[in-house]
Amino acid sequence: MQPWIIPIIIAVVVVVTVIAERLGWIDLSNKSRSGGTIGGVMGMGDEVFNPTRHEAQIELDRQTVLPAPAPLAGDGDKNVFRGVVEINLDETRE
């Protein structure tokens, strides 16, 4: 085997990965706040071989990062400034 074959194979894999990422076929951006480059590469493996898990992880990250909904104008202070905080899960918002 020629010694130049392995560097050519590595270069081809890198070029194909860069092209696939630019075209949107894979997403190597780091979706989690912890972890480094390895997380992005392993995420690529999930995206290619297990897309349902990858999409579920993106949705979980999206829901985790979103802030709580802002209060509406008609809500009032709900006794928060008096030190009383009440959370009613049965009440529906319109």
PyMOL Python script that loads the backbone (N, CA, C, O; Angstrom):
from pymol import cmd

cmd.read_pdbstr("""\
ATOM      1  N   MET A   1       0.826  -1.170   0.000  1.00  0.00           N
ATOM      2  CA  MET A   1       0.000   0.000   0.000  1.00  0.00           C
ATOM      3  C   MET A   1       0.881   1.247   0.000  1.00  0.00           C
ATOM      4  O   MET A   1       1.892   1.318   0.698  1.00  0.00           O
ATOM      5  N   GLN A   2       0.479   2.196  -0.779  1.00  0.00           N
ATOM      6  CA  GLN A   2       1.252   3.427  -0.887  1.00  0.00           C
ATOM      7  C   GLN A   2       1.039   4.315   0.345  1.00  0.00           C
ATOM      8  O   GLN A   2      -0.069   4.371   0.879  1.00  0.00           O
ATOM      9  N   PRO A   3       2.083   5.005   0.799  1.00  0.00           N
ATOM     10  CA  PRO A   3       1.936   5.828   2.013  1.00  0.00           C
ATOM     11  C   PRO A   3       1.075   7.072   1.793  1.00  0.00           C
ATOM     12  O   PRO A   3       0.623   7.664   2.773  1.00  0.00           O
ATOM     13  N   TRP A   4       0.835   7.480   0.591  1.00  0.00           N
ATOM     14  CA  TRP A   4       0.053   8.696   0.333  1.00  0.00           C
ATOM     15  C   TRP A   4      -1.455   8.428   0.259  1.00  0.00           C
ATOM     16  O   TRP A   4      -2.243   9.366   0.134  1.00  0.00           O
ATOM     17  N   ILE A   5      -1.859   7.163   0.336  1.00  0.00           N
ATOM     18  CA  ILE A   5      -3.287   6.827   0.229  1.00  0.00           C
ATOM     19  C   ILE A   5      -4.055   7.283   1.472  1.00  0.00           C
ATOM     20  O   ILE A   5      -5.151   7.830   1.346  1.00  0.00           O
ATOM     21  N   ILE A   6      -3.512   7.072   2.642  1.00  0.00           N
ATOM     22  CA  ILE A   6      -4.206   7.427   3.886  1.00  0.00           C
ATOM     23  C   ILE A   6      -4.428   8.943   3.984  1.00  0.00           C
ATOM     24  O   ILE A   6      -5.545   9.352   4.300  1.00  0.00           O
ATOM     25  N   PRO A   7      -3.432   9.792   3.731  1.00  0.00           N
ATOM     26  CA  PRO A   7      -3.722  11.239   3.769  1.00  0.00           C
ATOM     27  C   PRO A   7      -4.765  11.667   2.730  1.00  0.00           C
ATOM     28  O   PRO A   7      -5.549  12.580   2.990  1.00  0.00           O
ATOM     29  N   ILE A   8      -4.788  11.029   1.572  1.00  0.00           N
ATOM     30  CA  ILE A   8      -5.793  11.373   0.562  1.00  0.00           C
ATOM     31  C   ILE A   8      -7.188  10.990   1.054  1.00  0.00           C
ATOM     32  O   ILE A   8      -8.138  11.753   0.877  1.00  0.00           O
ATOM     33  N   ILE A   9      -7.317   9.816   1.669  1.00  0.00           N
ATOM     34  CA  ILE A   9      -8.616   9.387   2.205  1.00  0.00           C
ATOM     35  C   ILE A   9      -9.087  10.356   3.294  1.00  0.00           C
ATOM     36  O   ILE A   9     -10.259  10.734   3.325  1.00  0.00           O
ATOM     37  N   ILE A  10      -8.182  10.754   4.179  1.00  0.00           N
ATOM     38  CA  ILE A  10      -8.540  11.698   5.240  1.00  0.00           C
ATOM     39  C   ILE A  10      -8.969  13.037   4.643  1.00  0.00           C
ATOM     40  O   ILE A  10      -9.950  13.633   5.088  1.00  0.00           O
ATOM     41  N   ALA A  11      -8.235  13.507   3.635  1.00  0.00           N
ATOM     42  CA  ALA A  11      -8.581  14.776   2.992  1.00  0.00           C
ATOM     43  C   ALA A  11      -9.947  14.700   2.316  1.00  0.00           C
ATOM     44  O   ALA A  11     -10.721  15.654   2.384  1.00  0.00           O
ATOM     45  N   VAL A  12     -10.250  13.587   1.671  1.00  0.00           N
ATOM     46  CA  VAL A  12     -11.544  13.424   1.007  1.00  0.00           C
ATOM     47  C   VAL A  12     -12.680  13.428   2.038  1.00  0.00           C
ATOM     48  O   VAL A  12     -13.718  14.049   1.811  1.00  0.00           O
ATOM     49  N   VAL A  13     -12.489  12.743   3.161  1.00  0.00           N
ATOM     50  CA  VAL A  13     -13.507  12.723   4.216  1.00  0.00           C
ATOM     51  C   VAL A  13     -13.738  14.130   4.766  1.00  0.00           C
ATOM     52  O   VAL A  13     -14.881  14.528   4.991  1.00  0.00           O
ATOM     53  N   VAL A  14     -12.665  14.879   4.983  1.00  0.00           N
ATOM     54  CA  VAL A  14     -12.796  16.252   5.496  1.00  0.00           C
ATOM     55  C   VAL A  14     -13.528  17.135   4.486  1.00  0.00           C
ATOM     56  O   VAL A  14     -14.410  17.904   4.867  1.00  0.00           O
ATOM     57  N   VAL A  15     -13.176  17.034   3.217  1.00  0.00           N
ATOM     58  CA  VAL A  15     -13.819  17.853   2.184  1.00  0.00           C
ATOM     59  C   VAL A  15     -15.300  17.502   2.065  1.00  0.00           C
ATOM     60  O   VAL A  15     -16.143  18.394   1.972  1.00  0.00           O
ATOM     61  N   VAL A  16     -15.620  16.212   2.066  1.00  0.00           N
ATOM     62  CA  VAL A  16     -17.023  15.796   1.975  1.00  0.00           C
ATOM     63  C   VAL A  16     -17.802  16.288   3.199  1.00  0.00           C
ATOM     64  O   VAL A  16     -18.947  16.717   3.058  1.00  0.00           O
ATOM     65  N   THR A  17     -17.211  16.236   4.386  1.00  0.00           N
ATOM     66  CA  THR A  17     -17.868  16.712   5.598  1.00  0.00           C
ATOM     67  C   THR A  17     -18.135  18.214   5.526  1.00  0.00           C
ATOM     68  O   THR A  17     -19.220  18.671   5.887  1.00  0.00           O
ATOM     69  N   VAL A  18     -17.148  18.982   5.060  1.00  0.00           N
ATOM     70  CA  VAL A  18     -17.317  20.433   4.944  1.00  0.00           C
ATOM     71  C   VAL A  18     -18.402  20.765   3.922  1.00  0.00           C
ATOM     72  O   VAL A  18     -19.238  21.634   4.168  1.00  0.00           O
ATOM     73  N   ILE A  19     -18.396  20.087   2.788  1.00  0.00           N
ATOM     74  CA  ILE A  19     -19.410  20.334   1.761  1.00  0.00           C
ATOM     75  C   ILE A  19     -20.797  19.965   2.279  1.00  0.00           C
ATOM     76  O   ILE A  19     -21.754  20.710   2.063  1.00  0.00           O
ATOM     77  N   ALA A  20     -20.918  18.830   2.959  1.00  0.00           N
ATOM     78  CA  ALA A  20     -22.212  18.402   3.490  1.00  0.00           C
ATOM     79  C   ALA A  20     -22.728  19.388   4.534  1.00  0.00           C
ATOM     80  O   ALA A  20     -23.931  19.636   4.609  1.00  0.00           O
ATOM     81  N   GLU A  21     -21.831  19.950   5.339  1.00  0.00           N
ATOM     82  CA  GLU A  21     -22.243  20.916   6.352  1.00  0.00           C
ATOM     83  C   GLU A  21     -22.672  22.229   5.700  1.00  0.00           C
ATOM     84  O   GLU A  21     -23.648  22.837   6.139  1.00  0.00           O
ATOM     85  N   ARG A  22     -21.975  22.673   4.673  1.00  0.00           N
ATOM     86  CA  ARG A  22     -22.325  23.911   3.960  1.00  0.00           C
ATOM     87  C   ARG A  22     -23.652  23.780   3.221  1.00  0.00           C
ATOM     88  O   ARG A  22     -24.413  24.745   3.150  1.00  0.00           O
ATOM     89  N   LEU A  23     -23.940  22.611   2.674  1.00  0.00           N
ATOM     90  CA  LEU A  23     -25.184  22.401   1.939  1.00  0.00           C
ATOM     91  C   LEU A  23     -26.368  22.114   2.858  1.00  0.00           C
ATOM     92  O   LEU A  23     -27.505  22.035   2.394  1.00  0.00           O
ATOM     93  N   GLY A  24     -26.112  21.958   4.152  1.00  0.00           N
ATOM     94  CA  GLY A  24     -27.193  21.725   5.109  1.00  0.00           C
ATOM     95  C   GLY A  24     -27.580  20.264   5.253  1.00  0.00           C
ATOM     96  O   GLY A  24     -28.600  19.960   5.871  1.00  0.00           O
ATOM     97  N   TRP A  25     -26.801  19.363   4.705  1.00  0.00           N
ATOM     98  CA  TRP A  25     -27.100  17.936   4.842  1.00  0.00           C
ATOM     99  C   TRP A  25     -26.861  17.476   6.272  1.00  0.00           C
ATOM    100  O   TRP A  25     -27.593  16.628   6.782  1.00  0.00           O
ATOM    101  N   ILE A  26     -25.841  18.031   6.922  1.00  0.00           N
ATOM    102  CA  ILE A  26     -25.540  17.718   8.312  1.00  0.00           C
ATOM    103  C   ILE A  26     -25.353  19.032   9.057  1.00  0.00           C
ATOM    104  O   ILE A  26     -25.083  20.064   8.442  1.00  0.00           O
ATOM    105  N   ASP A  27     -25.494  18.999  10.362  1.00  0.00           N
ATOM    106  CA  ASP A  27     -25.353  20.194  11.182  1.00  0.00           C
ATOM    107  C   ASP A  27     -24.334  19.899  12.272  1.00  0.00           C
ATOM    108  O   ASP A  27     -24.592  19.109  13.181  1.00  0.00           O
ATOM    109  N   LEU A  28     -23.177  20.540  12.174  1.00  0.00           N
ATOM    110  CA  LEU A  28     -22.112  20.305  13.142  1.00  0.00           C
ATOM    111  C   LEU A  28     -22.064  21.373  14.231  1.00  0.00           C
ATOM    112  O   LEU A  28     -21.142  21.369  15.047  1.00  0.00           O
ATOM    113  N   SER A  29     -23.034  22.287  14.263  1.00  0.00           N
ATOM    114  CA  SER A  29     -23.025  23.310  15.300  1.00  0.00           C
ATOM    115  C   SER A  29     -23.305  22.656  16.644  1.00  0.00           C
ATOM    116  O   SER A  29     -24.046  21.678  16.739  1.00  0.00           O
ATOM    117  N   ASN A  30     -22.709  23.209  17.656  1.00  0.00           N
ATOM    118  CA  ASN A  30     -22.830  22.639  18.995  1.00  0.00           C
ATOM    119  C   ASN A  30     -24.140  23.092  19.601  1.00  0.00           C
ATOM    120  O   ASN A  30     -24.291  24.271  19.922  1.00  0.00           O
ATOM    121  N   LYS A  31     -25.093  22.186  19.767  1.00  0.00           N
ATOM    122  CA  LYS A  31     -26.406  22.515  20.291  1.00  0.00           C
ATOM    123  C   LYS A  31     -26.409  22.594  21.817  1.00  0.00           C
ATOM    124  O   LYS A  31     -27.268  23.259  22.396  1.00  0.00           O
ATOM    125  N   SER A  32     -25.489  21.947  22.454  1.00  0.00           N
ATOM    126  CA  SER A  32     -25.447  21.968  23.918  1.00  0.00           C
ATOM    127  C   SER A  32     -24.412  22.987  24.374  1.00  0.00           C
ATOM    128  O   SER A  32     -23.481  23.314  23.639  1.00  0.00           O
ATOM    129  N   ARG A  33     -24.582  23.474  25.572  1.00  0.00           N
ATOM    130  CA  ARG A  33     -23.644  24.463  26.094  1.00  0.00           C
ATOM    131  C   ARG A  33     -22.379  23.793  26.642  1.00  0.00           C
ATOM    132  O   ARG A  33     -21.322  24.420  26.706  1.00  0.00           O
ATOM    133  N   SER A  34     -22.487  22.548  27.029  1.00  0.00           N
ATOM    134  CA  SER A  34     -21.306  21.831  27.493  1.00  0.00           C
ATOM    135  C   SER A  34     -20.829  20.909  26.382  1.00  0.00           C
ATOM    136  O   SER A  34     -21.608  20.492  25.525  1.00  0.00           O
ATOM    137  N   GLY A  35     -19.581  20.606  26.408  1.00  0.00           N
ATOM    138  CA  GLY A  35     -19.046  19.743  25.363  1.00  0.00           C
ATOM    139  C   GLY A  35     -18.296  20.568  24.338  1.00  0.00           C
ATOM    140  O   GLY A  35     -18.445  21.788  24.275  1.00  0.00           O
ATOM    141  N   GLY A  36     -17.508  19.911  23.555  1.00  0.00           N
ATOM    142  CA  GLY A  36     -16.712  20.620  22.579  1.00  0.00           C
ATOM    143  C   GLY A  36     -16.957  20.118  21.183  1.00  0.00           C
ATOM    144  O   GLY A  36     -18.093  19.855  20.790  1.00  0.00           O
ATOM    145  N   THR A  37     -15.881  19.987  20.435  1.00  0.00           N
ATOM    146  CA  THR A  37     -15.984  19.566  19.048  1.00  0.00           C
ATOM    147  C   THR A  37     -16.471  18.130  18.934  1.00  0.00           C
ATOM    148  O   THR A  37     -17.168  17.790  17.978  1.00  0.00           O
ATOM    149  N   ILE A  38     -16.120  17.295  19.882  1.00  0.00           N
ATOM    150  CA  ILE A  38     -16.537  15.897  19.837  1.00  0.00           C
ATOM    151  C   ILE A  38     -18.060  15.796  19.848  1.00  0.00           C
ATOM    152  O   ILE A  38     -18.627  14.944  19.164  1.00  0.00           O
ATOM    153  N   GLY A  39     -18.732  16.660  20.623  1.00  0.00           N
ATOM    154  CA  GLY A  39     -20.195  16.654  20.653  1.00  0.00           C
ATOM    155  C   GLY A  39     -20.788  16.934  19.285  1.00  0.00           C
ATOM    156  O   GLY A  39     -21.787  16.321  18.907  1.00  0.00           O
ATOM    157  N   GLY A  40     -20.185  17.855  18.535  1.00  0.00           N
ATOM    158  CA  GLY A  40     -20.667  18.148  17.190  1.00  0.00           C
ATOM    159  C   GLY A  40     -20.464  16.986  16.245  1.00  0.00           C
ATOM    160  O   GLY A  40     -21.336  16.693  15.428  1.00  0.00           O
ATOM    161  N   VAL A  41     -19.334  16.323  16.343  1.00  0.00           N
ATOM    162  CA  VAL A  41     -19.059  15.183  15.473  1.00  0.00           C
ATOM    163  C   VAL A  41     -19.962  14.010  15.831  1.00  0.00           C
ATOM    164  O   VAL A  41     -20.459  13.322  14.940  1.00  0.00           O
ATOM    165  N   MET A  42     -20.180  13.771  17.125  1.00  0.00           N
ATOM    166  CA  MET A  42     -21.073  12.688  17.532  1.00  0.00           C
ATOM    167  C   MET A  42     -22.513  13.027  17.171  1.00  0.00           C
ATOM    168  O   MET A  42     -23.304  12.135  16.861  1.00  0.00           O
ATOM    169  N   GLY A  43     -22.856  14.317  17.209  1.00  0.00           N
ATOM    170  CA  GLY A  43     -24.183  14.739  16.779  1.00  0.00           C
ATOM    171  C   GLY A  43     -24.398  14.448  15.307  1.00  0.00           C
ATOM    172  O   GLY A  43     -25.509  14.130  14.884  1.00  0.00           O
ATOM    173  N   MET A  44     -23.328  14.557  14.525  1.00  0.00           N
ATOM    174  CA  MET A  44     -23.413  14.221  13.104  1.00  0.00           C
ATOM    175  C   MET A  44     -23.744  12.739  12.948  1.00  0.00           C
ATOM    176  O   MET A  44     -24.543  12.371  12.087  1.00  0.00           O
ATOM    177  N   GLY A  45     -23.138  11.889  13.771  1.00  0.00           N
ATOM    178  CA  GLY A  45     -23.442  10.459  13.707  1.00  0.00           C
ATOM    179  C   GLY A  45     -24.899  10.194  14.055  1.00  0.00           C
ATOM    180  O   GLY A  45     -25.549   9.364  13.420  1.00  0.00           O
ATOM    181  N   ASP A  46     -25.420  10.904  15.074  1.00  0.00           N
ATOM    182  CA  ASP A  46     -26.841  10.756  15.411  1.00  0.00           C
ATOM    183  C   ASP A  46     -27.719  11.261  14.279  1.00  0.00           C
ATOM    184  O   ASP A  46     -28.740  10.651  13.960  1.00  0.00           O
ATOM    185  N   GLU A  47     -27.327  12.370  13.673  1.00  0.00           N
ATOM    186  CA  GLU A  47     -28.150  12.952  12.612  1.00  0.00           C
ATOM    187  C   GLU A  47     -28.226  12.032  11.398  1.00  0.00           C
ATOM    188  O   GLU A  47     -29.265  11.950  10.743  1.00  0.00           O
ATOM    189  N   VAL A  48     -27.143  11.351  11.102  1.00  0.00           N
ATOM    190  CA  VAL A  48     -27.104  10.483   9.927  1.00  0.00           C
ATOM    191  C   VAL A  48     -27.754   9.131  10.218  1.00  0.00           C
ATOM    192  O   VAL A  48     -28.578   8.666   9.431  1.00  0.00           O
ATOM    193  N   PHE A  49     -27.395   8.489  11.341  1.00  0.00           N
ATOM    194  CA  PHE A  49     -27.811   7.120  11.590  1.00  0.00           C
ATOM    195  C   PHE A  49     -29.057   6.989  12.466  1.00  0.00           C
ATOM    196  O   PHE A  49     -29.708   5.945  12.459  1.00  0.00           O
ATOM    197  N   ASN A  50     -29.394   8.030  13.215  1.00  0.00           N
ATOM    198  CA  ASN A  50     -30.576   7.984  14.074  1.00  0.00           C
ATOM    199  C   ASN A  50     -31.240   9.365  14.067  1.00  0.00           C
ATOM    200  O   ASN A  50     -31.188  10.068  15.076  1.00  0.00           O
ATOM    201  N   PRO A  51     -31.861   9.768  12.956  1.00  0.00           N
ATOM    202  CA  PRO A  51     -32.377  11.129  12.838  1.00  0.00           C
ATOM    203  C   PRO A  51     -33.505  11.443  13.820  1.00  0.00           C
ATOM    204  O   PRO A  51     -33.665  12.601  14.206  1.00  0.00           O
ATOM    205  N   THR A  52     -34.283  10.459  14.232  1.00  0.00           N
ATOM    206  CA  THR A  52     -35.366  10.720  15.171  1.00  0.00           C
ATOM    207  C   THR A  52     -34.810  11.160  16.520  1.00  0.00           C
ATOM    208  O   THR A  52     -35.326  12.103  17.121  1.00  0.00           O
ATOM    209  N   ARG A  53     -33.776  10.500  16.999  1.00  0.00           N
ATOM    210  CA  ARG A  53     -33.158  10.883  18.264  1.00  0.00           C
ATOM    211  C   ARG A  53     -32.545  12.269  18.149  1.00  0.00           C
ATOM    212  O   ARG A  53     -32.643  13.073  19.077  1.00  0.00           O
ATOM    213  N   HIS A  54     -31.910  12.555  17.011  1.00  0.00           N
ATOM    214  CA  HIS A  54     -31.290  13.866  16.801  1.00  0.00           C
ATOM    215  C   HIS A  54     -32.340  14.972  16.837  1.00  0.00           C
ATOM    216  O   HIS A  54     -32.133  16.000  17.481  1.00  0.00           O
ATOM    217  N   GLU A  55     -33.464  14.769  16.151  1.00  0.00           N
ATOM    218  CA  GLU A  55     -34.526  15.772  16.136  1.00  0.00           C
ATOM    219  C   GLU A  55     -35.141  15.939  17.520  1.00  0.00           C
ATOM    220  O   GLU A  55     -35.482  17.052  17.919  1.00  0.00           O
ATOM    221  N   ALA A  56     -35.283  14.836  18.253  1.00  0.00           N
ATOM    222  CA  ALA A  56     -35.815  14.918  19.608  1.00  0.00           C
ATOM    223  C   ALA A  56     -34.858  15.693  20.515  1.00  0.00           C
ATOM    224  O   ALA A  56     -35.303  16.462  21.366  1.00  0.00           O
ATOM    225  N   GLN A  57     -33.560  15.500  20.343  1.00  0.00           N
ATOM    226  CA  GLN A  57     -32.576  16.226  21.149  1.00  0.00           C
ATOM    227  C   GLN A  57     -32.598  17.711  20.832  1.00  0.00           C
ATOM    228  O   GLN A  57     -32.474  18.536  21.737  1.00  0.00           O
ATOM    229  N   ILE A  58     -32.753  18.067  19.557  1.00  0.00           N
ATOM    230  CA  ILE A  58     -32.840  19.479  19.182  1.00  0.00           C
ATOM    231  C   ILE A  58     -34.079  20.115  19.799  1.00  0.00           C
ATOM    232  O   ILE A  58     -34.011  21.229  20.318  1.00  0.00           O
ATOM    233  N   GLU A  59     -35.207  19.418  19.747  1.00  0.00           N
ATOM    234  CA  GLU A  59     -36.446  19.945  20.328  1.00  0.00           C
ATOM    235  C   GLU A  59     -36.319  20.073  21.846  1.00  0.00           C
ATOM    236  O   GLU A  59     -36.809  21.046  22.419  1.00  0.00           O
ATOM    237  N   LEU A  60     -35.676  19.119  22.505  1.00  0.00           N
ATOM    238  CA  LEU A  60     -35.462  19.197  23.946  1.00  0.00           C
ATOM    239  C   LEU A  60     -34.592  20.400  24.283  1.00  0.00           C
ATOM    240  O   LEU A  60     -34.884  21.130  25.230  1.00  0.00           O
ATOM    241  N   ASP A  61     -33.534  20.609  23.523  1.00  0.00           N
ATOM    242  CA  ASP A  61     -32.672  21.766  23.748  1.00  0.00           C
ATOM    243  C   ASP A  61     -33.439  23.063  23.514  1.00  0.00           C
ATOM    244  O   ASP A  61     -33.279  24.025  24.265  1.00  0.00           O
ATOM    245  N   ARG A  62     -34.262  23.090  22.484  1.00  0.00           N
ATOM    246  CA  ARG A  62     -35.047  24.283  22.164  1.00  0.00           C
ATOM    247  C   ARG A  62     -36.017  24.605  23.298  1.00  0.00           C
ATOM    248  O   ARG A  62     -36.174  25.772  23.658  1.00  0.00           O
ATOM    249  N   GLN A  63     -36.662  23.604  23.857  1.00  0.00           N
ATOM    250  CA  GLN A  63     -37.610  23.834  24.941  1.00  0.00           C
ATOM    251  C   GLN A  63     -36.912  24.198  26.243  1.00  0.00           C
ATOM    252  O   GLN A  63     -37.476  24.924  27.062  1.00  0.00           O
ATOM    253  N   THR A  64     -35.712  23.712  26.443  1.00  0.00           N
ATOM    254  CA  THR A  64     -34.967  24.009  27.660  1.00  0.00           C
ATOM    255  C   THR A  64     -34.469  25.444  27.660  1.00  0.00           C
ATOM    256  O   THR A  64     -34.437  26.084  28.711  1.00  0.00           O
ATOM    257  N   VAL A  65     -34.083  25.959  26.508  1.00  0.00           N
ATOM    258  CA  VAL A  65     -33.482  27.275  26.414  1.00  0.00           C
ATOM    259  C   VAL A  65     -34.526  28.389  26.403  1.00  0.00           C
ATOM    260  O   VAL A  65     -34.219  29.516  26.792  1.00  0.00           O
ATOM    261  N   LEU A  66     -35.750  28.099  25.966  1.00  0.00           N
ATOM    262  CA  LEU A  66     -36.772  29.135  25.875  1.00  0.00           C
ATOM    263  C   LEU A  66     -37.112  29.705  27.247  1.00  0.00           C
ATOM    264  O   LEU A  66     -37.207  28.960  28.222  1.00  0.00           O
ATOM    265  N   PRO A  67     -37.296  31.022  27.326  1.00  0.00           N
ATOM    266  CA  PRO A  67     -37.669  31.623  28.611  1.00  0.00           C
ATOM    267  C   PRO A  67     -39.144  31.405  28.908  1.00  0.00           C
ATOM    268  O   PRO A  67     -39.912  30.976  28.046  1.00  0.00           O
ATOM    269  N   ALA A  68     -39.521  31.703  30.127  1.00  0.00           N
ATOM    270  CA  ALA A  68     -40.928  31.614  30.517  1.00  0.00           C
ATOM    271  C   ALA A  68     -41.713  32.688  29.771  1.00  0.00           C
ATOM    272  O   ALA A  68     -41.149  33.725  29.420  1.00  0.00           O
ATOM    273  N   PRO A  69     -42.998  32.462  29.521  1.00  0.00           N
ATOM    274  CA  PRO A  69     -43.781  33.476  28.802  1.00  0.00           C
ATOM    275  C   PRO A  69     -43.890  34.770  29.604  1.00  0.00           C
ATOM    276  O   PRO A  69     -43.985  34.749  30.831  1.00  0.00           O
ATOM    277  N   ALA A  70     -43.874  35.878  28.902  1.00  0.00           N
ATOM    278  CA  ALA A  70     -43.973  37.183  29.551  1.00  0.00           C
ATOM    279  C   ALA A  70     -45.385  37.382  30.089  1.00  0.00           C
ATOM    280  O   ALA A  70     -46.345  36.879  29.504  1.00  0.00           O
ATOM    281  N   PRO A  71     -45.522  38.099  31.182  1.00  0.00           N
ATOM    282  CA  PRO A  71     -46.855  38.352  31.709  1.00  0.00           C
ATOM    283  C   PRO A  71     -47.643  39.259  30.765  1.00  0.00           C
ATOM    284  O   PRO A  71     -47.076  40.105  30.073  1.00  0.00           O
ATOM    285  N   LEU A  72     -48.958  39.066  30.754  1.00  0.00           N
ATOM    286  CA  LEU A  72     -49.822  39.885  29.917  1.00  0.00           C
ATOM    287  C   LEU A  72     -50.225  41.151  30.658  1.00  0.00           C
ATOM    288  O   LEU A  72     -50.109  41.230  31.881  1.00  0.00           O
ATOM    289  N   ALA A  73     -50.700  42.141  29.910  1.00  0.00           N
ATOM    290  CA  ALA A  73     -51.044  43.432  30.506  1.00  0.00           C
ATOM    291  C   ALA A  73     -52.163  43.309  31.528  1.00  0.00           C
ATOM    292  O   ALA A  73     -52.137  44.030  32.526  1.00  0.00           O
ATOM    293  N   GLY A  74     -53.129  42.448  31.335  1.00  0.00           N
ATOM    294  CA  GLY A  74     -54.256  42.332  32.240  1.00  0.00           C
ATOM    295  C   GLY A  74     -54.039  41.389  33.407  1.00  0.00           C
ATOM    296  O   GLY A  74     -54.962  41.162  34.190  1.00  0.00           O
ATOM    297  N   ASP A  75     -52.861  40.842  33.544  1.00  0.00           N
ATOM    298  CA  ASP A  75     -52.605  39.868  34.602  1.00  0.00           C
ATOM    299  C   ASP A  75     -52.572  40.477  35.997  1.00  0.00           C
ATOM    300  O   ASP A  75     -52.949  39.816  36.965  1.00  0.00           O
ATOM    301  N   GLY A  76     -52.134  41.703  36.114  1.00  0.00           N
ATOM    302  CA  GLY A  76     -51.982  42.309  37.437  1.00  0.00           C
ATOM    303  C   GLY A  76     -50.723  41.784  38.107  1.00  0.00           C
ATOM    304  O   GLY A  76     -49.960  41.027  37.505  1.00  0.00           O
ATOM    305  N   ASP A  77     -50.506  42.188  39.358  1.00  0.00           N
ATOM    306  CA  ASP A  77     -49.280  41.756  40.034  1.00  0.00           C
ATOM    307  C   ASP A  77     -49.434  40.398  40.708  1.00  0.00           C
ATOM    308  O   ASP A  77     -48.433  39.774  41.059  1.00  0.00           O
ATOM    309  N   LYS A  78     -50.688  39.917  40.900  1.00  0.00           N
ATOM    310  CA  LYS A  78     -50.968  38.599  41.489  1.00  0.00           C
ATOM    311  C   LYS A  78     -50.287  38.411  42.850  1.00  0.00           C
ATOM    312  O   LYS A  78     -49.843  37.310  43.177  1.00  0.00           O
ATOM    313  N   ASN A  79     -50.207  39.468  43.626  1.00  0.00           N
ATOM    314  CA  ASN A  79     -49.645  39.460  44.982  1.00  0.00           C
ATOM    315  C   ASN A  79     -48.170  39.079  45.034  1.00  0.00           C
ATOM    316  O   ASN A  79     -47.685  38.666  46.088  1.00  0.00           O
ATOM    317  N   VAL A  80     -47.464  39.203  43.958  1.00  0.00           N
ATOM    318  CA  VAL A  80     -46.041  38.860  43.950  1.00  0.00           C
ATOM    319  C   VAL A  80     -45.252  39.836  44.803  1.00  0.00           C
ATOM    320  O   VAL A  80     -44.296  39.445  45.473  1.00  0.00           O
ATOM    321  N   PHE A  81     -45.641  41.096  44.782  1.00  0.00           N
ATOM    322  CA  PHE A  81     -44.893  42.106  45.534  1.00  0.00           C
ATOM    323  C   PHE A  81     -45.179  42.032  47.033  1.00  0.00           C
ATOM    324  O   PHE A  81     -44.486  42.683  47.815  1.00  0.00           O
ATOM    325  N   ARG A  82     -46.164  41.269  47.449  1.00  0.00           N
ATOM    326  CA  ARG A  82     -46.440  41.067  48.868  1.00  0.00           C
ATOM    327  C   ARG A  82     -45.787  39.777  49.381  1.00  0.00           C
ATOM    328  O   ARG A  82     -45.965  39.420  50.545  1.00  0.00           O
ATOM    329  N   GLY A  83     -45.049  39.092  48.543  1.00  0.00           N
ATOM    330  CA  GLY A  83     -44.360  37.873  48.957  1.00  0.00           C
ATOM    331  C   GLY A  83     -45.159  36.611  48.742  1.00  0.00           C
ATOM    332  O   GLY A  83     -44.755  35.540  49.195  1.00  0.00           O
ATOM    333  N   VAL A  84     -46.297  36.713  48.054  1.00  0.00           N
ATOM    334  CA  VAL A  84     -47.152  35.551  47.820  1.00  0.00           C
ATOM    335  C   VAL A  84     -47.014  35.140  46.360  1.00  0.00           C
ATOM    336  O   VAL A  84     -47.257  35.943  45.459  1.00  0.00           O
ATOM    337  N   VAL A  85     -46.631  33.906  46.129  1.00  0.00           N
ATOM    338  CA  VAL A  85     -46.535  33.388  44.770  1.00  0.00           C
ATOM    339  C   VAL A  85     -47.423  32.158  44.690  1.00  0.00           C
ATOM    340  O   VAL A  85     -47.234  31.191  45.428  1.00  0.00           O
ATOM    341  N   GLU A  86     -48.395  32.205  43.786  1.00  0.00           N
ATOM    342  CA  GLU A  86     -49.336  31.098  43.636  1.00  0.00           C
ATOM    343  C   GLU A  86     -49.297  30.626  42.188  1.00  0.00           C
ATOM    344  O   GLU A  86     -49.441  31.421  41.259  1.00  0.00           O
ATOM    345  N   ILE A  87     -49.105  29.352  42.014  1.00  0.00           N
ATOM    346  CA  ILE A  87     -49.088  28.770  40.674  1.00  0.00           C
ATOM    347  C   ILE A  87     -50.295  27.864  40.562  1.00  0.00           C
ATOM    348  O   ILE A  87     -50.404  26.871  41.281  1.00  0.00           O
ATOM    349  N   ASN A  88     -51.210  28.207  39.653  1.00  0.00           N
ATOM    350  CA  ASN A  88     -52.425  27.443  39.455  1.00  0.00           C
ATOM    351  C   ASN A  88     -52.319  26.736  38.100  1.00  0.00           C
ATOM    352  O   ASN A  88     -52.355  27.385  37.056  1.00  0.00           O
ATOM    353  N   LEU A  89     -52.192  25.427  38.119  1.00  0.00           N
ATOM    354  CA  LEU A  89     -52.045  24.679  36.874  1.00  0.00           C
ATOM    355  C   LEU A  89     -53.373  24.386  36.206  1.00  0.00           C
ATOM    356  O   LEU A  89     -53.393  24.028  35.028  1.00  0.00           O
ATOM    357  N   ASP A  90     -54.477  24.525  36.912  1.00  0.00           N
ATOM    358  CA  ASP A  90     -55.780  24.266  36.332  1.00  0.00           C
ATOM    359  C   ASP A  90     -56.305  25.439  35.507  1.00  0.00           C
ATOM    360  O   ASP A  90     -57.146  25.249  34.628  1.00  0.00           O
ATOM    361  N   GLU A  91     -55.824  26.627  35.777  1.00  0.00           N
ATOM    362  CA  GLU A  91     -56.298  27.830  35.095  1.00  0.00           C
ATOM    363  C   GLU A  91     -55.768  27.848  33.666  1.00  0.00           C
ATOM    364  O   GLU A  91     -54.581  27.626  33.431  1.00  0.00           O
ATOM    365  N   THR A  92     -56.664  28.116  32.712  1.00  0.00           N
ATOM    366  CA  THR A  92     -56.245  28.204  31.315  1.00  0.00           C
ATOM    367  C   THR A  92     -56.147  29.652  30.890  1.00  0.00           C
ATOM    368  O   THR A  92     -56.963  30.486  31.283  1.00  0.00           O
ATOM    369  N   ARG A  93     -55.153  29.940  30.091  1.00  0.00           N
ATOM    370  CA  ARG A  93     -54.948  31.294  29.581  1.00  0.00           C
ATOM    371  C   ARG A  93     -55.577  31.426  28.222  1.00  0.00           C
ATOM    372  O   ARG A  93     -55.509  30.499  27.415  1.00  0.00           O
ATOM    373  N   GLU A  94     -56.185  32.553  27.951  1.00  0.00           N
ATOM    374  CA  GLU A  94     -56.792  32.765  26.648  1.00  0.00           C
ATOM    375  C   GLU A  94     -55.892  33.551  25.758  1.00  0.00           C
ATOM    376  O   GLU A  94     -56.245  33.826  24.611  1.00  0.00           O
TER     377      GLU A  94
END
""", "prot")
cmd.dss("prot")
cmd.show_as("cartoon", "prot")
cmd.util.cbc("prot")
cmd.orient("prot")
